[in-house]
Amino acid sequence: MSDNDSNNDDKKDEYKGFNIPKPQPGQYNPPPPPPKRNPLFSGFVMLLIFAGIIIIPVAIFIFGIGGALGSSGSTQGSSVSHFQEQVVDAGKSEDKIVKITIHGIILSGNQSMFGNQVVASEIIIQQLQMAAKDEKVKIILLDMNTPGGEVIATDEIYHEMMKIRKEGKIKIVTCMRTVAASGGYYLAAGSDYIIANRMTMTGSIGVMMPGYNYHGLLQKIGVQTNVYKSGELKDIGSGARDPKSELSKKEREVLQRMVSEMFLEFASIVAKGRNLPLATVTAPPIGDARVLSGKEAKQLKLIDELGYFEDAVKYARKGGDYTMVEYVRPLTLMDALLGAKHEQKKVTVQLLPFSPQMIKPGQFYFLSPFAY
């Protein structure tokens, strides 16, 4: 058998089982077609890809929300270990100044749909607790830029400050920025030393409870409200009631008595914190709840010094070249998904305007007038 015959036999074997014409001499020899794939296998692969695209991100989102909710419980008995310490300004000493930022309106809880426009009271309380547990912390510096907020949220922060001061190991210094009024001043009064800019807006020492009366509007559109109640004042503050009725007058007396009681508590805290007679705090120009400049506040002995943040730091470092730190939340899974940076979600320069939804009718506020 010649070599040509042998090559022809090999080509016969090569095309055996395929319905492909034998190549003619000098003709291109195409490759055999690929074997057919199982359609069930292809469908299974596509299903896995779809699951990866849809299910995995949803699961990550759910776990991220769960983690956020898991850290939003009550402050009492909760852990503060989810904060990390970050150096702001290194000093020669290992002892520390902890800077706690209070920028925005003060509301209850530790999270809010309004983001950086608010101060979540539980977050501040947790930071105060963390500082109190650190033996190296000598000073807490409150960086304050707030018009105040909810009465209870503000008082809970103040209560935590008083616990720290009572122990006597840590001093609290407040630096007032643009605004430190009403509830902001309520907190400042609980510190050992207050520094404010000469043009800081402060004061507004008083209480308010917002509300609306839409009785006239309901009459115009022909709507009548029906309330079934167990007591005469169960629906106190109802906006549907005729403001000229005897019951409305009685309501105003009850609510005004509550406001006056809270104001007296506020005034007592200011008098105690600033070593002033209570009668001085309850009388004008302090007790009429007017807004005061930093310069006026200094004249009325509501602050200790006029200056800037650097002056507050200088005062805080009188005891030594302390290292200034702040507490930040570590980057969470949700932050990573949203492209957030590793930073504490607390600082904002936008104090006005606040969303009207922040100020809820029927709640009491230590809030300055330009915040609503």
Secondary structure, 3 states (H helix, E strand, C coil): CCHHHHHHHHHHHHCCCCCCCCCCCCCCCCCCCCCCCCHHHHHHHHHHHHHHHHHHHHHHHHHHHHHHHHCCCCCCCCCCCCCEEEEEECCCCCCEEEEEEEECEEECCCCCCCHHHEEEHHHHHHHHHHHHHCCCEEEEEEEEEECEEEHHHHHHHHHHHHHHHHHCCCEEEEEEEEEEECHHHHHHCCCCEEEECCCCEEECCCCECCCCCCHHHHHHHCCCCCCCCCCCCCCCCCCCCCCCCHHHHHHHHHHHHHHHHHHHHHHHHHHHHHCCCHHHHHCCCCCCCCEEEHHHHHHCCCCCEECCHHHHHHHHHHHCCCEEEEEECCCCHHHHHHCCCCCCCCCCCCCCCCCHHHCCCCCCEEECHHHC
